[in-house]
């Protein structure tokens, strides 16, 4: 009967390890990659001119970022801003353009299937 107690004790330890979320078989496959959120890629940006991208959601909330030193293409990422519809205003020197878009978000888990975060990512291109 001592062998069955040993087997029972080992089984309980293994089950407790799996149930606690501990990875007892090796290191976790999770990485630390962040979400990209909504990326606005401005094409036709003038060389060495700061490009400011202002996003406005239907609820009135806004975000803005400036890309400096652009030479043709200027990608700007809004990590925490993923509205269903967005008005994009791009300013570069005396050039201004404005468009309303409905980004097509892709739901991803950049750090592995069981790892946080769950991201909504989309890329929109705006020509200046």
Secondary structure as the mmCIF struct_conf table of DSSP 4:
data_model
#
loop_
_struct_conf.conf_type_id
_struct_conf.id
_struct_conf.beg_label_comp_id
_struct_conf.beg_label_asym_id
_struct_conf.beg_label_seq_id
_struct_conf.end_label_comp_id
_struct_conf.end_label_asym_id
_struct_conf.end_label_seq_id
HELX_RH_AL_P HELX_RH_AL_P1 UNK A 2 UNK A 19
TURN_TY1_P TURN_TY1_P1 UNK A 20 UNK A 21
TURN_TY1_P TURN_TY1_P2 UNK A 24 UNK A 25
BEND BEND1 UNK A 26 UNK A 26
HELX_LH_PP_P HELX_LH_PP_P1 UNK A 33 UNK A 35
STRN STRN1 UNK A 38 UNK A 45
HELX_LH_PP_P HELX_LH_PP_P2 UNK A 46 UNK A 46
TURN_TY1_P TURN_TY1_P3 UNK A 47 UNK A 48
STRN STRN2 UNK A 51 UNK A 57
TURN_TY1_P TURN_TY1_P4 UNK A 58 UNK A 59
BEND BEND2 UNK A 60 UNK A 60
STRN STRN3 UNK A 62 UNK A 67
BEND BEND3 UNK A 69 UNK A 69
BEND BEND4 UNK A 71 UNK A 71
STRN STRN4 UNK A 72 UNK A 78
TURN_TY1_P TURN_TY1_P5 UNK A 79 UNK A 80
BEND BEND5 UNK A 84 UNK A 85
STRN STRN5 UNK A 86 UNK A 92
TURN_TY1_P TURN_TY1_P6 UNK A 93 UNK A 94
STRN STRN6 UNK A 95 UNK A 101
STRN STRN7 UNK A 106 UNK A 108
TURN_TY1_P TURN_TY1_P7 UNK A 110 UNK A 111
TURN_TY1_P TURN_TY1_P8 UNK A 113 UNK A 114
BEND BEND6 UNK A 115 UNK A 116
HELX_LH_PP_P HELX_LH_PP_P3 UNK A 117 UNK A 118
STRN STRN8 UNK A 119 UNK A 127
#
